[in-house]
């Protein structure tokens, strides 16, 4: 008898971000005053018009039945229209597959593109799900490591140095989770042209497209890469505060969309119809709700960067997108914190949780030890109190 769990599934790492969030919630439920910087979700309710559209859909018998696997036709068309409106990238409704959240779009994309041994260039720090989805598809993640000295941006030279004859896909993410980095236009265009020149597929995750600050702009790499080798991943979760509704999408060439749809027909079939109707209201409406949220995030962003930068041993580049700060905490390793020392950022995160009752995600989860990811999608008071607790812990030594 072999092992009870298959090698393929036992090799999957648990989502570190969800694990940190679960631990923080468990401690909170036990009465501990834990402040959580772990989860990547807006702390706003879903806008009322979207909720009302879902309520009406619940009462419509046509949504009580199976609907087409690739998504409601009107939602696919609306996503195509929204994509042109927001990034200028023109696609047909037939190029859109509606998925159960952004994660299924990631999984479907790599399952449709990768054969065993195909290499995928993965810029680190990266979101925890990417390498697992790539490996499940038989692909090989090839990490291209960036750090705070470049604002966590990868150069064409770095990507070219990592390219081999087995490289099939570049995974490109801007704005970035976990770093908040946003690539400037000229760098996006240079990377897109490089991918096109070498016949590479580009999978671009644009879920944070509307969360950019200051002079930063979100530029879709779909314009500069080969349009026949581009897959765009996106969803309603971050823009419309709809993380729990589970509606994402994949946009790509029709053969890839058809293949991914075939896969989905055997895994989940259609996405929940009520959630699809809610998403239709979201993408068809204006962007006033996200504009209000973005103003709040911007205020919190500046505050968290300022407070973290005041802590000795912490270096925090300014994030220009998403809602994360990604400070280097290498200066806090091997120093006394209430008589305890951390040799890694994972150990440091454990000490911060136990001693300061603040939950953060260590950089190990994102492929770069020595850092912490801190979401600023939490209330202003909690944000200030949480960072103050860390500062106090460091100051006490």
C-alpha positions, 0 to 999 in steps of 0.5 A: 500500500502506498501513501494515503494522499497522492503525491500530487496533492500532498506536495501542495503547500497550504495557503500561508495567507489564509492560515495566518488569517485563520490563526488570527481569527481563532485567537480573536474568537478566544478573546485575544485582542489580535489585529490581523494584517494577513488577509488580502480582502477589502474591509468594505461591504459590497456596494448596495446595488450589487447586493440588490441585483443578487437578491432579485436574481435569487427570486428568478427561477431561470437562475435556479437551473444550470447555465452555460459552463463558460458563464452567463452570455450577458456577463461574458459580453459585459466583461469584454466591454469592461476590459476595453473600457478599463485597459483599452484591450479589445476582446470578444465575449467568446474569449471570456471564461467566467470562473469561481473566483480568480483562483480558478482562473489561475488554475485553469490557465496553467492547466490549459497551457502547461505540459510536464516540464514546461517552465514558467517564469515567476517573479518573486515575491509572488502570490502564494497560489501561483507556484502551486497552480503551476506545479499542479499543471506539471509546469516548473516555476522558475523564480526571478527574485526581486528586492526592495532596491528596485522597488520589487520590479524585474528587468528584461535582463533578469527575465532573459537570464532565467529563460531557457529553451523550456520556458513557455510562459511569463507570469506578469502581475502589476499591481502586485500582490504581495509587494504593491509594486506597479510597473511603469509603462516603458518597463511593461512595454519592454517586457511585453516586446521581449516576450513576443520576440521569444514566442512566450505566452504571457499570463497577466493577473490584473485583479488589482487594476483599479487600486493604483495611487499617486502618479502610478498607472496600470498598463496592461501588458496585453497590448505589447505582448503577442495577442495570440499568446496572452491570457488575462486573469481578473475578477470582481473581488478587489475592485468591488469588495466581493471576495466572498462572492467568488467570481473571476474570469480568464480572457484569452485566445478562443482555443485556450478558453474552450480548453479551460471551459472543458476542464471547468465542465468536469470540475465545477460547471457554471459559476453560481448564477446569483453571484454571476448576476451580482458580478454583471451589475458590478462590471456594468456599473460605474467605478464610483465605489472603487474610487471611494475605497481607493481614497481610503486605501491611499490614506492608510497606505501613506500612514503604514509606510510612514509608521513602518519606516520609523521602526529601526531595522525596517525598510519599507518601499512605498507601494504604488498599488493593491493594498499591501506594504512589503517591508524588509525586516532583515534588520530585526533578525537575530536581535532581542525582542522581549528576550526572544530572537528570530532567525527568519521572518517566519519566526519573527512573524510568530514572535510578533503574533505571540508577543504583540498580538499582531498577525502578519504574513512572513516573506517565506510565503511569497518566495522571499524570506526576510520580509513581511506582508502587511495588508492595509485593508483594515480600519485606520485605528486597527492599522495604527494600533497594530503597527504601534504594537510592533514598534513597541515590541522592537523598542523594548528589545 
